[in-house]
């Protein structure tokens, strides 16, 4: 989604309008194929109720959020280590 192994909280995914447009198109396609009975039958899918779709999406969103928070923690730790190393080098030269 972000193209890098960085958290979306620091990468600012929401400012990338192409990604937002692609997300909306993909979401709209998935919803129309599974939640609209006529289209679902045309593609050979069973109709998925809105409640089931929301539950599946919420579980996927929770996993996505946990992964992004984990990436954020790793990114903040690496930044802190880099600052500590730089401070140590500056103290060593003085």
Secondary structure, DSSP 4 states (H G I P E B T S, - for coil): --SSSS-HHHHTGGG-HHHHHHHHHHHHHHHHHHHSHHHHHHHTPPP--HHHHHHHHHHHHHHHHHHHHHHHHHHHHHHHHHHHHHHHHHHHH-
